[in-house]
C-alpha cells in the first residue's frame, strides 16, 4: 500500500532503471513521491515507468554528457510544471 508522506516531493534519480537507483525509485513512489528516472535510452527505464505507473516518468539521458543532462533535467521539470509529464 502506498504512503503519502512524500506526496509533495518530485525527485530525479539518475541510473533509476536498475540496481540501487531502481530500488530508490520504487521506494520514493511507494511513499507518494513523483519521480523522474534519468537513465540511458538502452536501459529498462520504460519498463520501470510502466511498472510504477503515473507517478513515474522516464527521460532517456546520458548523465556523462553534462550539457545533455542539464537540458533534459530542466526540460523535464518545465514540462512537469505544465502537467505534461505527470497527468495526476
ABEGO torsion letter per residue (X at the ends): XBBAAAAABBBBBBGAABEAAAAAAAAAAAAGBBBBBBBBAABAAAAAAAAAEAABBBBBBBAABAAAAAAAAAAAAAAAAAGAABAX
